[in-house]
Amino acid sequence: MVNEFENVDTLSILEKLNRAKEYQKNKMLFDWKKRKEILKKLYDNIIKMQDEIFEALKKDLNKSEVESYMSEVGLVLNEITFMIKHLKKFTKTKKVRTSLSQFHARSYQIPCPYGVVLVISPWNYPFMLAIEPIVDAVASGNSVILKPSEFSPNTSQVVEELINITFPQGLVEVVQGEKEEATFLLDQDFDYIFFTGSTRVGKIVMQKAAENFTPVTLELGGKCPCIVDKNADIDLSARRIVFGKFLNCGQTCVAPDYVYCHKDIKTKLIDAIEREIVLQYGISPIENENYPKLINLKQFNVMCSFITKDNLIFGGKNNVDNLKIEPTLVSSTFEDEVMQDEIFGPILPIVEYENLDEAIDNIRNYPKPLALYIFSKSKDVQNKILKYCDFGGGCVNDTIIHIAGSELGFGGLKESGMGAYHGKVGFDTFTHYKSIVDKKCWIDLPMRYQPYTKLKYKIIRKFLK
């Protein structure tokens, strides 16, 4: 029988897991003040190491310093700042109303960490999507085992260095490696699993978690529609669509996956998007040193397969040497290959509709997306789409910015994920609230005890209705 883990350093992984369990056993991070100190140290160390982080992101994805800070480092710093500011309030015991039937008693909830959390992070935002869940988990008092992506090795290495100089052993541990290491980790018994990645792998994670009754948060993806109504501000819509779609070369789980526009404004919108691509990325984006690249040759080849001479509207040029493909517009219908799965690259299909009900029906025929975007000046149009379409989160007259703050929770539903994080929602995700009723001894209402009588029954019905 073949041992699938023969090339995995299982002893090292188990040592790290045992240290994390021991850290939780000793309640080392039960005091919110200690959590705050750790988060401040993390913030300071990120500032000190930001040049190394920028360099790693440049090597892995060719991200510019501006994009790296705006979409990765800055978002993590913002989350840490939010947690530090609100941590004392979040960790307080919460009083709740006690029903009259429990007179005389006091009811409350105690926020407690789950224990040891496994975080599996992806390659597309390899710093932010590794560190931000750790911020929320540590703020909630948990220990963390992080498995960063092997496809962004430079950033994964910097993340490990950051963690090693910030956290004591057992609080946060890093396991580098590939699929085999991740599989071995999923075979272990964790108290919580947080996974960001594809829907396909998300199913595997959920199956593994079920074996140990482990709760999960799954941040997945899907085909995020971008609806452009006929009364939208065309130029502004184009500018914000181009920003959201081609950020990180389209390798963003909440990027607009396709534009679904009214047929009356299709030509105007395409012209406006073409102009914006040139304005934002230049006449030759693949020569723009600030334009990110595809993560690897496999992803590059998949993206190229979506571009044909029959569907090409704009762009389409590529350079295999630097794994870049121009921001590309293609004409499409829901039957085309490019519309069957999440694209995750710089290809933007343009699909048209004639009436809003038709558009809503077609969107509802797809699995529930992680995000949805509406461009319209009409409140009726906005409200109808928001009411009848199911999705994780989104924007009206903008793209992707709903994930940028700590005030809104971020997460999907059904095929696009389950659970959410960021800010207070993130604290709650990694927190178990113990519900307590503290019953007083000076009075003991007799109606709940046998023998039951008609009078007791009548009194119980008065209390419970």
URRA-V200891 format. One record per helix or strand. SS is the DSSP state (2 for helix, 1 for strand). FROM is the first residue (numbers start at 1). TO is the last residue. Records with the same first field share a line. If there is no record, write none. Layout:
SS = FROM-TO, FROM-TO
This chain:
2 = 10-25, 32-61, 65-90, 100-102, 128-139, 150-166, 179-186, 199-211, 234-250, 263-281, 285-287, 297-305, 337-339, 356-365, 379-388, 401-403, 414-416, 423-429, 446-448, 454-463
1 = 94-96, 105-113, 116-120, 143-147, 172-174, 192-196, 215-219, 225-228, 258-262, 312-314, 318-319, 324-325, 328-331, 347-353, 369-375, 391-396, 410-410, 417-418, 421-421, 431-439
